[in-house]
Amino acid sequence: MSNRLLSAAICLLMLTSMAPTVTAVGPPDSVIWGISYDWTNYENDIEEMTGIDTNAVNEDLEAAADYAGFLLESDQVVSGMTEFFIESWDDDEPVEITDASGVTHEVTKRMTELTVRHGILGDMGFTAAWTDENESIDIWMSASMEELFVIDAAYIEYVDEDLMVYGGDLEMSGEFALESSLEFNIQVIAANEVLAPELGMGFTVSFEIPSINSEWRADEPLDYLHHLSEEPTDDPDDSSNNSSDVYWADAGHCEWEGDDWDGDTRWYCDYDSDGYFDDWWFYCEWNDNEYLWYCTDDFGQSEEYEFSEGNTEHLNYTEDGGSGGGEYHSGLVEGDFSTITGYSMMLSIEGIPAEDFDINLDAFNVQLSDSIPGQG
């Protein structure tokens, strides 16, 4: 093996990647869960899932090249780590916060932290050589890809002893970076002449979030934590006209037992007023101000709803903070952020007798880069 081939083979083996380590920061009684993956197992996992041994494929290619009378060596390496963890705990020390209406409440904190660490280094390359007395061809190619993704986020939720939510704070930072490069060299010796062109290209893209800070304060206590902890039910008897959790859908046109559905005891609605019924509902009302129908199934099914067109139940639920067609008042959100977006690219060509073709190679040697900050 020539010194050049030996050097290339050694470089293919000297590949490493490292991602920052994830560590728990909460108290001993915190709840933490997540996943991790070691990318050094990638080739073995591919073989387990597909039955394809990439190393065996390389060996077959090298054997075929040897049979054809030239030398071929190739390899690829992937290394790195991906880790994703969420940790949560309760801080029982009471604190005071002021809601969006200016009322002060004594609450405690529910802490949640998200940690993401993802780093991959992938390298591949090959060398090929053919020799016949005083003539020879040597080819060398290498390519690499680096990928980095990091997120640190901390969310604080303010709750009272009944798990009513009064707001939350978010602090977050992160970074994404992708870098790729390719180098290609060929050397041809023939008729006492040497031609050795070289091609190089690469690019990098990065997006960094030095900080995101957000503060949310509710207009009034919210009880969504209770809904998240309850099992869903399909029983229509669980819904009543006194519940604030009524789902309303709006439509452009509705008819009681529309089209030829006589005796079907429901409303048929055309959402986009194209002349075709899209869906049906048990209960519907007409809003003169918005020129829209509001419909729901949460009141159950009844023949009396044939005359519900002039009712105003959906207005009552909207004012009470339900899911009506009006604006949902969720409180006040304030915050700031800063970002940095960067990129670079390069292209280089050397070793070509451009003067024989009246070409200026400098026109093909390009380097571009920029970094763009942002804030708000």
Sequence and secondary structure as in RCSB ss.txt:
>XXXX:A:sequence
MSNRLLSAAICLLMLTSMAPTVTAVGPPDSVIWGISYDWTNYENDIEEMTGIDTNAVNEDLEAAADYAGFLLESD
QVVSGMTEFFIESWDDDEPVEITDASGVTHEVTKRMTELTVRHGILGDMGFTAAWTDENESIDIWMSASMEELFV
IDAAYIEYVDEDLMVYGGDLEMSGEFALESSLEFNIQVIAANEVLAPELGMGFTVSFEIPSINSEWRADEPLDYL
HHLSEEPTDDPDDSSNNSSDVYWADAGHCEWEGDDWDGDTRWYCDYDSDGYFDDWWFYCEWNDNEYLWYCTDDFG
QSEEYEFSEGNTEHLNYTEDGGSGGGEYHSGLVEGDFSTITGYSMMLSIEGIPAEDFDINLDAFNVQLSDSIPGQ
G
>XXXX:A:secstr
  HHHHHHHHHHH            S TT EEEEEEEEGGGHHHHHHHHH   HHHHHHHHHHHHHHHTSEEEEE
EEEEEEEEEEEEEEEEEEEEEEE TTS EEEEEEEEEEEEEEEEEEEEEEEEEEEEETTEEEEEEEEEEEEEEEE
EEEEEEEEE TT  EEEEEEEEEEEEEEEEEEEEEEEEEETTEEE  EEEEEEEEEEEEEEEEEEEEEEEEE HH
HHHHS     GGG  TT S  B EEESEEEET TT TT  SEEEETT SSS  EEESEEEEETTTTEEEEESTT 
  GGGGG TT  HHHHHHHTT BSSS     EEEEEEEEEEEEEEEEEEES  GGGGT  GGGG EEEEEEEEEE
 
